[in-house]
């Protein structure tokens, strides 16, 4: 099949290139923009069955005037002394002055005696921010305008103030985010060009992945947007960045797979067309299997209960599918036309390096596979042990620079009030039969809620436009996005508040802490479903590729062990050495995307080469040695490029970007240089012929050696 495909592509190279460009132009020109299906609505993350979602939906109905977000103006004396009655009066005047400015997208400006801290250290002015979506640029501009008008309003009063809240934090860190992702994009291209220049010493080979993947990215975004319109899917704002990294990661991998094999066939004496036909024949099945495993891994995300992952899976699967087609058609067509000029001006491709590193490693693995398997396996197990101490961290604000206005204002606010002042836990009390809530029911519940363990303060109850529903905001003693607060809400506070509801009423617990408590439960559930299902499906693909039941078992175990080792290494660094309270809660899924899914590529490339060498008549130890010698450089180059791209994120002054950068980089390094280079070849050598049971994957078909077509066979194609 792949030989026929290779012959067609080489024979009709110009047709393939023109056809691909026409199709790409049609897709790019006729499909909608990705921004048309992009949403920042966090409510879609959780299904309706979760209590936080039910509370949010109830709030929309009975508190329609509720704004999408708030900003807290935190006012204090410049000399640090307690606020005086005159100061409090001045804060009230400032609130009215700002309100009179009619700053777009703002409303409310609420303050008063209840907004003064018990120790008189600060007074708060709560400002409503009105917008249809949390990412509305109008919100960011509103905070900027608010800050610009705040200074003159306080001039000469002896008071100072800062604006805190999620939107203010985003404004303060917007440049940091933009710079971080710009650096990632530039670093990706520089690393790809730089490393391929080192490997092939050719600017053409170095630019090939950048140009091809750049075109594929434009086609993919169009197809994803079209699919989103057809199936009514929304995607996260992060998708564009994730698509960029995934496509450059797997795209460079697949192109390198072809270029390394193409160079090998040219060295063996094949003409440029025959070399490409044989390359597609030998590597096409590997690329297809690798892409199939990644596509399956991404589609398994459809099983996730979190909406973000459910929409992410199909989008990434489309991207990998497009890259697969491109790798087996456009890339071979381009390279077959360029021939040896793809490696110009270097002539190093003409000679096989003597005593290179991969050859020495291969021989070492072939001689002592048991020692290599024990050492590499022990390293992964030791790192994996750290994953047992993993704690999820939901506090994004603590990971941002702490010298910004929003961070300083938040610190002042939490010193004066309960820790949960910036994100109250919203408790909605409603009657079972729709009858109006009585004052007695509401007051009894508010008093009980205020005394619940973990609650620092209860704000006065608020009645809604529906007489059967009211709200009580609770300020927790703990940071509302800390593990302690999330565990409190999930494990005890909800149950306490449900029990405190008077007869004939029901309590629903919402707010930021409640949302994260449900996300925590959903995340744990998703990982417990996604990882086993993905492992089973990847094992099935490997079984079909290798015609074996034994090899897929230890290959999948190696992948899962590598996942645990990556998480453990991250825990050792950030929770252990740096003393962080936890690791960002999104990290396990991120590792699934980039370490389990994409890291499987390296396993497939290596095991396919081991099988190929066994079919050439080499005994298991020798097959392992030769397989590492020839596949090792490809795995190393691909792994270095992808790992280097993520490692750049560690330069960002944002904690969760640092964690993501380190975790994915170390995960790819472990995948390429420990699992695929050492563990898999050594295990395959130790198991020997039984690795291919019950098939005969290591036997020569028909009892004859596998030989490539004669160089002359394509001379006149």
N, C-alpha and C positions, 0 to 999 in steps of 0.2 A: 504493500500500500504506500509506504513512505518513499520507496524507490520510485514508484510511478509518479507520485507527487513531485519528487525532486526532478525527474526527467521533464515533466510538463513545465515546471517553473523555469528550468534552465533553457529549455527549447523555446519557450515563449516569454522570455524575460521582459522584453519591452511591452508586450501585451499586459503582462501582470502589473508592471509599474504604472502604465497609463490607466489601466482599469482601476487600480487601487486609488490613484490620485483623483480620478473622476468620481468614484464612490465617496471618497473623503470630502471632496468639495461639495457634493450634493448633500451629505449629512450635515456638514458644518453650516451650509447656507440655508437649510430648510428646517432644522430642528430648533426648538426654543432654547433659551439660555438657562444655565444651571440655577441662576438666581431666581428663576420663576418658580422653582419647587423647593427653594431653601427656606427653612423655618427655624426660628430660635425658641419656639414655644416649648418650654420644658414640661408642660402638662402632658404632652403627647408621649413622654417617656414611659409613663406608667399606665397600665390598663385600669378600667373603672373599678375593678374589684378591690383596689387598695384604698384604705381609709383616707389617706391624704388627698387622693383625687376626688373622692366623694365629698370631702369637706370643701375643696376648692370649687367644685361645681355648685355646691349649695351656696357658697359665698357669692358667686357670680349672679345667682338668682335673687338673693335677698339683700345683698349689699351692692346694687348696681353702681352706686356712686364710688365704690372702692376703686382706687387708682391702681395702675399696673405696678408701680414701684414708689418708693419714698426716698427722700434725702433728709438726713438729720443735720441741722445746723447746731453745732455744739459750741456754746458760748461760755467763756470763763474770764476771770480777771487776769490782766497781763502780769500783775504782781503775785499771782498765785493765791491770794487771800480769798476767804469765802465771799460769795455774792451778798451785796447789801440790798435792802428794799429798793433803793434808787437804781441799782444795777438791774434788778428784775423788771422794774418799770421801763428802763431803757431797752431791754431785750424785747418787751412788748411793742414799744414804738418801732424798733427795727423791723419786727415782723410785719407791722402794718405798712412801713415804708417799702419793704420789698414786695408786699402784695400789691401795692399801688403801682409798681413798675410794670405789672402785667406781663411778666416774663412768659413767653410761649411755653406750653406744656407743663406749667406749674399751677398748683391750686392749694388751698388750705391754709398754710402758714400758721399752724396751731401751736400755741404755747400758753403758759400760765403757771399758777402755783404747783399744779400737778407735774409740770415738766421741769421742776427744780429738784436737783439731787438732794437726798436727805442731809448730806454734809455740806450743802450749799456750794459745792465745788464747781458745778456746771449747771447750765440751763439749756434745754433743748427746744428748738423750733422745728416741728415736723412739717415737711413740705411734700405735698403730693405731686407725683410726676405722672402726667397723663400721656399714655401712648398705647397704640393697638398691640405692639409687640415689644418685648423687653429690649430688643436690639435696635429699636427705632433711633436713628441719628438725632432726632429732635430731643431725646432724653439727654444725650451727651452734651448737646449744645445748651440745654436748659441749665445743667450743672455749671457749665463754663460761665454762662451769663449770671447765674446766681452768685458765683464767687466774685465776678467782676463788680457787682453792685454791693456786695457785702462789706467790702473794705471801706468805701466812702460812707456807708450807713453807720459804721462803728467809729469813724474818725473822731478823735478827741474824747472818747468816752472812757478810756482806760480799760476797755474790754477787747478781747481778741476771740476769733472764732474760726472754725474749720467745718467743711462739709464732709460728712461721712455717709456710708451706705454703699450698696453694690454698684450702682451706676457711677458714683463718685470714684470708687476704687477702679472701675474700668477706665474712666477718663484718665486717672493718674498713671495707669499701666498700659494704656493703649499703644504708646510709642514702643514700649518694651516688647509687647506682643508682635507688633509689626516688624520691628527690627529682628526679633528672634526668627520669625518665619522667613523673612527676606534672606537672612544669613543661611538658613537651611536650604533654600532654593539655590542660592549662589554656590554654597558649599557642595551641594549634590553635583552640580555641573562641573565644578572645578575638580572634585575628587574623581568623577568618571573620566574626564579628559586627562587629568594628571596620571592616574593609575594605568589607564590603557596606553597612554604614551610611554610609560615606563615598561609595560609588558610587551607591547608590539613595536614601540619606537616609530609610530606612524600617526600623523595628524588625521589621516582619513579614517583609520580604525577608531581613533579616539572620538572623532566627531559623529561617527555613524550612530551610536546609541542616542546621543543628544538630539540629533535631527529626527530620527525615527520616532523616539518616544515623545518628543514634542508634538509631532503630528498626531500620534496615537492619542495623546491627552486631549487634543481638540476634538477628535472624532468621538472619543469616549464620553466627554462631557455632554456632547450633543445627544448621543444615544441614551445616556442616563436621564437627561432632561426629558426626552421624548417618552421614555418608559414611565417616568414619574407622572407625566401628563395623562398617559393612557390608563395607568393603574392607580391614579390618584395617590401617589406617594410623595411625602415630603422628606427632605434630607437635611442633615445638620450642616451648620456653617463650616464645620471642620472637614467636610467631605473633600473640598477642593485640595486642601493640603494633604489629606490622606491619599487621595488619588495620585497626586504628584509623587509621593514617596513610594507607593505600591508600584506604580508603572515604571518609575526609574529603577526600582529594585528588581522586579521580575524581568523587566524589559532588558536591562543590562545583563542579567543572568542568562537569559535565553540567547541573546546575541553573542555573548562570550562562549556559551556552549558550542555554537556554530563556528565561530572564528577559530577557537582552539582546535576543533576537529578538522576544519578546512586547512589550517596551517599544517596539521599533522599529515593530511593526505597529499598536500603539495610536496612536503618533504619526502613522502614515499614515492614520488615520481608521477602522480596523476596530473593530467592537464586540468586547466581551471574549471572546465565544465564537469568532468568526471569527478573531480575533487568535491564539488558542491553536491552532486547527486549522491555520492557515498556519504557525505556529511549529513544530508537530510535523511538518508536511509538509516544511518546509525543513531543520529541524535533526535530525529523527528519523534520517535516513540518516547524517548526520555522527556522531551519538552512537552509533548501532549499529556503524558502521565503526570508530570509535575504540575502543569497547568490544571489538569483535571482534579488533582488533589487540592490545589489552592481554591479552585472554584467551588468544590464540594465544601471545603472548610468555611468559605465565606457564606455559602447558601445555608449552612447549618444555623447561621445567625438568625434565620427566619423563625427559629424555635424560641428565640429570646422573648421574654415578656416585656423588656424595656424597648420602647418604640424606636429609640435611636439605633439600636443594633439591628432591629428588624429591617429598617430601611437601608442601613449601611451595607448589609450583606448582598442584596441584588445589585447595587451600584458597583461594588468592588468585583463581583462575579462578571458583570458586563465588561469591566475594564480588563480583567485577565483574559476573557474570551477574545476580545479584540487584539490584545497583545499576542495571544497564541496564533491567531490567523496571520497576523503581520509577520511573526517570527518564521512561519513556514512558507510564506509567499513573498512578501515584499523584500525582506532581508536577503533570502537566498538569491532572488532575482538581481538585486543591486550588487551583491558580492560576486555573483557569477560573471557579471559584465565587467566589474573592476578587475577580477582575477588577482594576480599577485600584486597589482598596484594598490590593493586595499592595505598592504603593509608598507607602501612606499614612504620614505626613501630607504628604509632599513633593508638590509639583505640578510639579517640574522635569521629570518624565517627559513632560509635555505639549508641551515645546518642544525642538527640536534645538539643541544647543549650537553657537554660532558660532565658527568658526576655532579649533576645539579641537586639542589636540596630535596626536591620531591623524590628523586631516585633514591637518595640515601634514606629518606624516611620510609619509602616503600620497602626497601630491603630490610630495614630494622623491624618493621611490622611483620614482614614475611618470616623473619627468623625467630622472633619472640612474640607471637600473637597473644599468648596467655598473659605475659607480663604487661603488654600494652593494654589489653582489655581490662585487666585488674586495675592498672594505674588510672586510665581514663574514666572507668566506671566509678572508682573510689572518689575521684575528684568531683564528679557530678553528684554523687550521693552526699558527699560532705557539704557541698553548696546547697543541695536540695533540703538538707536538714534545717537550714535557716528559714525556709518557707513556713515551718510550723509556728514561727513567732510572728507571722504577718498580721499586722493590724491595718485596717482601712482608715484612711484619713480623708475627711470631707471639708477640711478647713482651707479653702483656697486662699483666703485673705492672709493667713499667716505665712504663706509661701511667697507673697509679693514683697517687694522692698518695703521696709517699715519706716522709711524717712519721708513718705509722701503725706500730703495734707489729710487724705482720707484715713490713712493708718493712724496718724497721731490723734485725729479727732475721735476715732473709734476707741483708742486707748483711754482718752479722757472720759468718754461716755461710760465705759465699763468700770472705771474707777468710782464714778459717782452713783451708778445704778447697778442693778443686778446684771450679771454677765450676759444674759439673754436680751438686753434692752434693744439691740439693733434688729433682732429677729424674734419677735414674740411667738410663743406657741398659741395658735388660735384654736379655741375650743368653742364649738357651736352646739348649743342646746336647743332641741326642738321637741315638740309634743308628738306623740305617736299618732294621734287622730286629727291633727291639724287645728286643735283648739288653741286659743291664745294662751301663752305662758303667763302664769300669775306672778306677781311680784315676789310672793313667798317662795315659789319654786326657783325663780332666778336667783334670789338673794341667798337661799340655802345652798344652791349649787356653787355660787361664786365663793361663799365662805369656805365650803369644803375643798374647792379647788385650790384656794390660797394656802390651805394647810397641807396639801399633798406633798409627800417627800420629793425634794429636788426643786420645788418652786420657791423662788426668792420673793416674788411680788405678784399680786394680781391687780390688774387695772380695772376700773369700774366697768360693769357690764354695759353692753351696747345693744339696744333693741334694733331690729331690722325693719324693713318695710312690710315684712310678713310678721304678724303678731304672734305666730307660733314658733318663731326662731329668734334667738339672741346669741351674742358672742361675748366671750370672756377671754381677754388676752392675758397670758401668763408669762412672766419673765423668769426664766430658769436660773438657777445658781451657777450652772456650768455654761461655758461657751456653747451657744446653740448648735454649732456644727462640729463639736468635738465628739469623739467616740463615747465619752461618758454621757453626754446629753442624748445622743442617738440611742445608746443602750437603755438609758433611763426611759425614754419615750416608748421604745419598742417593747421593752420587757416588763415595765411596771406602771409607768404613769398613765398610759392609755387605759389599762385595766382599772386603775384607781379611779380615773375620771368616769369611766363607764359605770362603775359601781356607785359613784357619788351622784349620778343623775337621779332626780326624784322619781317616784313612781309615775308612769305615764309619759315619761320623757326619755330621750336618747341623746347621748353626747357623741360628737364626731371631733376628732383631734386632727387639726391641720397645721399649716405653717411650715417654715423651712426645715425645722428639726424633724417633723413628722414625715415630710417628703423624703428626706435622706434616710430615715428609718425604713421606709418602704423601699427605697432604692437599694438599701443594703440587703433587705430580704430578697428582692427581685434579682439582684446581682448574684447572690449566693445560689439562688435557684437556677439562674441561667448557666452559670459555670458548671453546676452539677449535671446539667442536661447537655450543654454544648460540647464539653470536652469528651465525654464518652461516645456521643453520637459521631462527632468528627473523627475520633480515633478509629471507630469501627468502619466508617466509610473510607477513610484513608487506607486502612488495612485492606479493604476490598479492592481498591484501585491497585495497590501494590501486589495483591494476589493475582489480579488479572495481568498486570505487567510482567510479573516474574513467573507466573504459572506455578506458584508455590504457596503453601500454607505456613511454613516454618519461618522463612525470612520476614514476612510482614509482621509477625508477632514481635520479634526482637527489635525490628525497626520502629514500630509504633511505641513500644516500651521506651526505646531510646529517646524518641521525640518528647514523650510525656515527662521522662526524667530530666531532659534538657529544659523543659518548661519550668519544672519545680526548681531546678538548679539556678535558673535565671532569676526567678522570684526570690530565692534564698539569698543569692549574691546581693540583690538590691536591698533586702532586709538587713543583711550584715552591714552594708555601708551606711544606709540612711537611718535606720532605727538603732543600729548598734554603735557605729563609730561616730555618727553625727548627732545621735540622741533625739531624732525626730519622733513625734508621737505615733506616727504611722506612715504608710505609703499611700499615695493617691488611689482612691477607690477604683479609678478607671484602669489602673495599670494591668490587672490580670487579663482583661479583654484586649488591651493594646498588645500584650505579649502574645495572646492567642493569634492576633492578626499577623504580627510580624515575625514571631519566633516559631510558633507551631505551623502556621500555614506556609509562609515563605521559606522557613528553615527546612521544611520537608523537601524542597527542591534539591538541596545539596545531598540529602540522603538518596534520593532517587537517581541523581546523576552518578553517585559513587557506586550504588548497588548495581546499576545497569552496566557500568564499566567492569565491575567484578564479574558479572555474568558473562559479558562479552569475552573477557580474557579466559574465563573457564572454558568457554565454547571453542576457543582457539587451541585447546588441548593442554593448557597449563594446570598443574595440580593446585589445590586451594591456596597453599602458602605462596606459591609463585604468582598465582592470579591476583592475590591481595597486593603483592609487591608491585606488579606491573600496573594494576588498577590505580593505586595511589600515585605512582609515578606520572601517569598520563592524566588522571582526573583531578589530582591534587592541585595543580596550578589554576585550573578553572575554578574550583571551589574556593581556593584562597583569594583569587582576584575578586570574584563576585562577593564573597563575604566581607572583604576589606572595604569595598565601595559602599555597601549598604551599612555596615557598622560605622564607618567613618562619617557617613551622612548624619546618623543619629547622634554620634558622639559630639558633634558640633553644638547640639542643644544644651550640653552641659555648661556652655559659656553663658547661657541666658540667666539673668538674675531672678528667675522665678523657679520656685522649688519643684513644682510638678513637671515643668519642662526639663529640669535637670534630672529628675528621677526617670522620666520617660526616655531621655537621651541615653543615660547610663544603662538602664535596663535593656532596651532594645539592642544597643551596641554590644553589651556583654552577651546577650542572648544569641545574637548572630555570630559572634566570635566563638562561642561554645558550640553552636550548631555546625559551623564550618570547620573549626580547627580541632575540636575535641570529639564531637559525635561523629561527623562524617569522615574526618581524616584519620581518626585512630580507632574509636570504639566500633563502628560498623565494619570496617575492613578486618579488624582483628577477630571479632566475633564470627564473621563469615569464614575466615581462614580456620578458626578452631572447629566450627561445626562441620565444615567441609561439604561433601556432597549432600548431606542430610539437610543443609540449608535450603535446598531446592525441592524438597519432598512436598507433595507426592509426584510433582512433575519431573521433568528432566531438563530444567533450564540451563544446566551447565554442560549438557551434552551437545556434540556437533549434530545439527540436523542431518539425517540420512547417513550418519556416521562419517561425514566428510567435513573437513575443516571449512570454516567460514572464510571465504576470500572475497575481497572487493572486486568489482569489475575491472577488467584490464584497462589501462590508461587509454589505449587506442579506441576503446568502445564508444567514447563520446567525442572523438576527434572531429567527426564530421556532422555532429548533431546540429 
